Amino acid sequence: MSEHSQTIEEFLRTVRASGLVVAASLEQAIEPWKDATGSVPSELLQVLIDKKILTQWQIDQLQKGKHKGFILGKYKLLRLLGAGGMSSVYLAEHLTLHQTVAIKVLPVKRVDQSSYLARFEREAQASARLNHPNIARAFDLDTSGSIHFIVMEHVDGIDLHLKVKHDGPLEVRDAADFIRQAALGLHYAHEEGLIHRDIKPANLILDKRGTIKILDLGLALAANDDDDASLTREHDEKVLGTADYLAPEQARDSHKADRRSDIYSLGCTLYYLLVGQAPFAKGTLAERIRAHMNQQPPNLLEIRPDVPAPIVELYFRMLEKHSDARQQSAQEIADALSAWLAATAGSKQRQPLNSAQRPLLRRPVTAEGGSASMAPHRTTPLGPVVRSGPSSSSSSSVKLGGSHSQANAVGSDANLSSLSFTPPPSSAARSTQKRSSPASQTSAKASGKASGKGAGTAGSNAGVKNPSSNLKKYVLAQLSAHWKQLSHMQIGGLPLSFWAIVCIGLIAVAGLAAKVLRII
């Protein structure tokens, strides 16, 4: 039944059949039009909206002749918040308590397909066990007829994918704060034994108070989870996640993913917030996954020269190909970003970095996933930062080796043999890696000094009460950073400290020999 052909009698009959309104309230609202005929007056519709008897979304559905599906258990659907291939999310209200919630509905056609229902139930269980300000909670899992749904916390806000799409790339401080909050939520989930496995901008929602909430635990993996492995074997699923934000080890096998895989995805999200696209956004799905495995991450400074060196260094380390070269916990990221945000508080503008201030690029990665040079990973960030220890249409949801209905998915016929991955070198191999060139070390020192100078200026502009104390802390931090760099230097495969001891020993022996010769 079309909107234009529906009469007022047909509309009111549909409203009464829907069960959305109390009869007395409806009769009182339509009193001025009780004898009206013909098409539905727009004034009547506006009255129903103004009196909060119906919402605009409900009216749109009713005018199409739909009167079923508005009531799910104890909840009344108010409007559609978002929809994708995996589920639809509605704003709903408890019929008795009038509490506003979000309801995630599994499409009926998905109930009997692959592992959708099983993973849907696992998402509810995972969300319900977590209680953290940066994670959206689930309150209930229920069914209404053949409809399965999760009752969740309603977050009044916008996901970061849409925010960047609408407003463009974010300011550096905003992006840093959002990633910091997400890292806090992730660390809590990791400590509770859950790996998210699908961190991306669309799964981070910003509420009106500036709080980030992590959404969608549908792919969450519990430690030592045999049930997840059984689901994968039963439904021929080997790789789960979103291609544009997929860690190399997760692309190889989702059950190899750990907390450091989420850190890689969070690093890709940081790049998206600052640039407006994922790090490896070009090519087919398989080409993008291969790029995550083998290609060097793009340099932020080529597109955003205003990004400070500590943030660039943090980003590069989060996107290391080998998981043991990344930060080992999300708490490290949160602490580093908290320190940087505190150190730069009050600075309103950031000048673009010149070539001397830019941090060293990561070592290039070969097509086999290895390193073109054997320079060890530098763990000290540049600048005055003390380093601490629903789905989006823009992203491709991946289930390699299994069936998937989305357009960008790779099915079981995908050629995965070309997706190579080189495992990280052993600790013994790392101990024999050569030190970076002197020119690179000079560049790194210059970058640290230049970054420190910029942060000092920002601190003075912020009106710090005790600048001499801050200066001492900064100098000590710089000295500590340079000492750590020197302590990692190797000559002939042995640390610099060993050769220093040898030199001191030789000098002592030479002095003793000279005294002996004088006595003779």
DATADA-V593367 format. One line per field, one symbol per residue. phi: phi as a letter, one per 20 degrees, with the letter a starting at -180 (. if undefined). burial: b if it has 16 or more other C-alpha atoms within 10 Angstrom, else e. Layout:
phi: ???
burial: ???
This chain:
phi: .effefefffffffffffmecfgffffffegfdfdfcnffffffffffffeleceffffgfffenecdneddmecdfdaeeabbfeacdceccffdeleecddedeggfegedldgffffffffffffedcbfdcfeddbcbccmeedbdecfedeacfffffffedngefffffffffgfffffffffffenddfmbfagfdcddefeneecedmefdgdeglefffffffffdlddccqdgfcefgffffafeefcgffffgfffffgfffedobfgcddnfgffffffffcefgffgffdcfeffgfffffffffdffeffeegebffgfffffffffffdfnfeccfgfeffefffffffdefenedfcdfffeeefenedefeh.fefedefdbfnbebeffeeeefefeefeeebefffffffffdfefffgffffffffffffffffffffffffmffcfffffffffffffffffffffefccmndffffffffffffffffffffffffff
burial: eeeeebbbbbbbebbeebebeeeeebeebbeeeeeeeeebeeebbeebeeeebbbeebbeebbbbbbeebbbeebbbbbeeebebbbbbbbbbbbeeeebbbbbbbbeeebeebbbbebbbbbbbbbbebeeebbbbbbebbeeeeebbbbbebbebebbbebbeeeebbebbebbbbbbbbbbbbbbbbeebbbbbbbbbbbbbbeeeebbbbbbbbbbbbeeeeebeebbeeebbbbbbbbbbbbbbbbbebbebbbbbbbbbbbbbbbbbbbbbbbbbeeebbbbbbbbbbbbbbbbbeebbbbbbbbbbbbbbbbbbbbebbbbbbbbbbbbbbbbbebbbebeeeeebeebbbbbebbebebebbbeeebbbbbbbbbbbbbbebbbeebbbbbbbbbbebebbbbbeeeeeebebbeeeeeeeeebbbbbeeeebebbbbbbbbbbebbbebbbeeeeeeeeebeeebeebbeebbeebeebbbeeeebbeeeeeeeeeeeeeeeeeeeeeeee
